[in-house]
Amino acid sequence: MTNRGFDEQMAALDALKGRELNADSVALIRKSLANRNNFIVAKAARLAEDNGRSDLVTDLLAAYDRFFGNAEKTDPQCWAKNALSRALARLGCGDKDVFLRGLRHHQLEPTWGGRSDSAGTLRANCAHALIACNGLDNQELLVILLDTLVDEDKTVRLETVRALAQLGEIAVPVLRLRAMIHSHPPEEPEVLGQCYSALLAIEGVGLTMQKRWAEYLTVIITASLLPFEIYELTQRLTVSGVIVTLINLAIVIYLVVRLVKNRHRKKRKH
């Protein structure tokens, strides 16, 4: 009987996908958010998110708070909290404490051979959501995200880099260090690639706006990576590695020449 009731509730929620919601449909989602079952709540949260139901934020917050209690049993694998955190962020919840709570949450659950943390996706969602929260300036965000930049979960580190990229110039030193430091075990290529993309994006904005700091920053970052690239070539010579190193060397030379010319030009004007 219990399984049939669960199946019926899931089917009722599935039937709402892609449909315009009426008052009865919204009432069903609201009732489902109050359910004890984390799968039902997760599905209801996704429906609220997909339909932009900001009027359900209060219900989403209540459900989110509920599943932190005895979390391993009430929300195994964080199915509910993952969906709720994402929905709250998308629906404009700007309460920093909501996402700081998720950012600091670790949920160890039994696995073959021990226990593993199932809250990685939750922390990743919250890291990204904090950027749009009220009451946090960029410096505070930078300090908060330093911890998640070295999180054990790759997804958390990846979303942290994406969040840092939105802070702009202030995040450059942190992103640069993360890209340069050789950790053990080595950082995932996907995370390092996101660091480089973020740096290039920040520099690109500065260069487009003809900001002098961006030109110097590009020279410093690109030049600082050359020794590491050359060292890697001495350990493992590859065609792609040689091409990348030569391109970066050419960029450095071009920018240095450009900076010198601009300085001489300004001196002549004065």
C-alpha positions as a printed Julia matrix, in Angstrom:
270×3 Matrix{Float64}:
  0.0    0.0     0.0
  2.85   2.38    0.87
  4.63   1.75   -2.42
  1.4    2.24   -4.35
  0.82   5.57   -2.61
  4.38   6.66   -3.46
  3.98   5.62   -7.1
  0.68   7.46   -7.38
  2.14  10.67   -5.96
  5.14  10.49   -8.28
  2.86   9.85  -11.25
  0.68  12.82  -10.31
  3.73  15.07  -10.25
  5.07  13.61  -13.51
  1.75  14.48  -15.15
  2.44  18.18  -14.48
  5.59  18.3   -16.59
  5.31  20.67  -19.52
  1.78  21.72  -18.57
  0.48  25.1   -17.53
 -0.16  25.0   -13.82
 -3.57  25.83  -12.41
 -4.49  26.39   -8.77
 -4.92  22.65   -8.15
 -1.52  21.9    -9.67
  0.21  24.49   -7.49
 -1.6   23.1    -4.45
 -0.32  19.62   -5.3
  3.28  20.88   -5.59
  2.95  22.73   -2.29
  1.57  19.62   -0.58
  4.33  17.47   -2.09
  7.01  19.84   -0.76
  5.71  19.07    2.74
  6.04  15.32    2.15
  8.51  13.28    4.21
  9.82  11.4     1.16
 12.93  13.02   -0.34
 12.2   11.77   -3.88
  8.73  13.33   -3.9
 10.07  16.61   -2.52
 12.89  16.66   -5.09
 10.41  16.21   -7.95
  8.15  18.92   -6.56
 11.11  21.29   -6.22
 12.07  20.73   -9.86
  8.5   21.51  -10.95
  8.53  24.71   -8.91
 11.86  25.68  -10.49
 10.85  24.81  -14.05
  7.65  26.83  -13.77
  9.25  29.83  -12.06
  6.98  29.56   -9.03
  8.6   32.14   -6.74
  5.41  32.04   -4.67
  6.57  28.63   -3.42
  9.89  29.88   -2.01
  8.56  29.79    1.56
  7.54  26.14    1.1
 10.89  25.33   -0.49
 12.73  26.91    2.44
 10.7   24.91    4.96
 11.48  21.67    3.13
 15.16  22.59    2.81
 15.43  23.19    6.55
 13.61  19.95    7.36
 16.0   17.71    5.45
 19.05  18.86    7.39
 17.66  17.1    10.44
 18.97  13.52   10.69
 20.01  14.06    7.07
 21.48  10.62    6.41
 18.11   8.99    7.05
 15.67  11.68    5.93
 17.51  12.59    2.71
 19.91   9.85    1.58
 22.16  10.97   -1.3
 20.87  14.54   -0.72
 18.26  14.16   -3.45
 15.89  16.65   -1.83
 18.48  19.21   -0.71
 20.14  19.18   -4.15
 16.87  19.97   -5.93
 15.74  22.45   -3.27
 19.01  24.42   -3.27
 18.96  24.69   -7.05
 15.31  25.76   -7.11
 15.85  28.37   -4.39
 18.77  29.87   -6.29
 16.88  29.96   -9.59
 13.8   31.47   -7.96
 15.76  34.38   -6.52
 16.3   33.46   -2.89
 18.98  35.91   -1.75
 19.4   34.76    1.85
 23.11  34.03    2.26
 22.54  31.91    5.37
 20.48  29.43    3.35
 23.36  28.7     1.0
 26.13  29.0     3.59
 24.39  26.17    5.44
 24.48  24.0     2.35
 28.04  25.02    1.52
 29.23  23.72    4.91
 27.21  20.52    4.85
 28.92  17.14    4.63
 26.86  13.96    4.64
 28.76  10.73    5.16
 26.82   7.67    4.06
 27.69   3.96    4.02
 29.26   2.62    0.84
 31.1   -0.53   -0.08
 34.3   -0.46    1.93
 33.49   2.52    4.16
 31.62   5.82    3.99
 31.53   8.6     1.41
 30.27  12.18    1.32
 27.05  12.53   -0.7
 26.71  16.32   -0.32
 29.11  17.4    -3.09
 26.39  18.54   -5.49
 24.7   20.47   -2.69
 27.91  22.35   -1.86
 28.48  23.03   -5.57
 24.97  24.47   -5.97
 25.43  26.68   -2.91
 28.87  27.92   -3.94
 27.43  29.23   -7.18
 24.26  30.58   -5.54
 26.17  32.7    -3.02
 27.33  35.07   -5.77
 23.81  36.47   -6.1
 23.08  36.65   -2.36
 22.5   39.79   -0.35
 24.85  40.93    2.39
 28.13  39.62    0.97
 30.72  41.78   -0.77
 33.33  40.39   -3.15
 36.05  40.18   -0.52
 33.82  38.15    1.81
 32.83  35.86   -1.05
 36.48  35.34   -1.96
 37.34  34.25    1.59
 34.32  31.93    1.77
 35.09  30.27   -1.56
 38.74  29.61   -0.73
 37.72  26.56    1.3
 35.57  25.06   -1.45
 38.33  25.64   -3.99
 40.15  22.72   -2.33
 37.06  20.62   -1.63
 37.49  16.87   -2.03
 34.65  16.78   -4.57
 35.57  17.79   -8.12
 32.11  19.2    -8.82
 32.44  21.58   -5.88
 35.85  22.81   -7.05
 34.56  23.29  -10.59
 31.52  25.34   -9.51
 33.72  27.35   -7.13
 35.98  28.36  -10.03
 32.91  29.38  -12.06
 31.65  31.4    -9.1
 35.04  33.07   -8.62
 35.1   34.03  -12.3
 32.02  36.19  -11.69
 33.92  38.25   -9.09
 36.22  39.62  -11.77
 39.64  41.18  -11.13
 39.69  40.48   -7.38
 39.65  36.7    -8.03
 42.62  36.7   -10.43
 45.39  36.01   -7.85
 43.43  33.08   -6.39
 42.64  31.58   -9.8
 46.22  32.06  -10.91
 47.61  30.25   -7.87
 45.12  27.42   -8.27
 46.17  26.97  -11.88
 49.9   27.03  -11.08
 50.09  24.92   -7.93
 50.85  21.26   -8.59
 48.77  19.29   -6.11
 48.93  15.63   -5.13
 47.0   13.95   -6.56
 47.08  16.23   -9.64
 44.07  18.48  -10.17
 41.43  17.31  -12.64
 42.0   18.74  -16.16
 38.4   19.98  -16.21
 39.0   22.16  -13.13
 42.32  23.51  -14.42
 40.74  24.24  -17.79
 37.99  26.21  -16.07
 40.64  28.21  -14.16
 42.39  29.16  -17.41
 39.07  30.0   -19.08
 38.12  32.22  -16.16
 41.46  34.03  -16.25
 41.24  34.57  -19.99
 37.67  35.83  -19.68
 38.58  38.36  -16.97
 41.63  39.54  -18.89
 39.62  39.68  -22.11
 37.1   42.08  -20.56
 39.92  44.3   -19.34
 41.69  44.28  -22.68
 38.49  45.05  -24.54
 37.94  48.03  -22.25
 41.58  49.02  -22.87
 42.47  48.69  -19.2
 46.22  48.9   -18.59
 45.98  46.5   -15.63
 44.63  43.81  -17.97
 47.66  44.08  -20.28
 50.11  43.77  -17.4
 48.04  40.97  -15.87
 48.05  39.01  -19.11
 51.84  39.31  -19.4
 52.39  38.25  -15.79
 50.03  35.28  -15.86
 51.15  33.96  -19.24
 54.85  34.44  -18.46
 54.5   32.8   -15.04
 53.09  29.66  -16.66
 55.93  29.31  -19.15
 58.45  27.73  -16.71
 55.9   25.08  -15.78
 55.1   24.39  -19.43
 58.8   24.11  -20.3
 59.36  21.78  -17.35
 56.48  19.59  -18.52
 58.08  19.43  -21.98
 61.35  18.21  -20.47
 59.4   15.43  -18.78
 57.16  14.59  -21.71
 57.69  16.08  -25.15
 54.5   16.37  -27.2
 53.6   18.3   -30.34
 50.6   19.93  -28.66
 52.73  20.94  -25.68
 55.33  22.58  -27.93
 52.63  24.46  -29.87
 50.93  25.76  -26.71
 54.27  26.88  -25.23
 55.27  28.67  -28.45
 51.89  30.41  -28.67
 52.14  31.6   -25.05
 55.71  32.79  -25.65
 54.57  34.72  -28.72
 51.73  36.3   -26.7
 54.14  37.45  -24.01
 56.57  38.95  -26.55
 53.75  40.69  -28.41
 52.28  42.21  -25.23
 55.66  43.32  -23.87
 56.45  45.07  -27.17
 53.01  46.66  -27.14
 53.42  47.92  -23.57
 56.87  49.37  -24.34
 55.57  51.14  -27.45
 52.6   52.57  -25.56
 54.9   53.88  -22.83
 57.19  55.58  -25.39
 54.16  57.04  -27.13
 52.89  58.55  -23.89
 56.31  60.03  -23.11
 56.42  61.76  -26.5
 52.98  63.31  -25.89
 54.14  64.73  -22.59
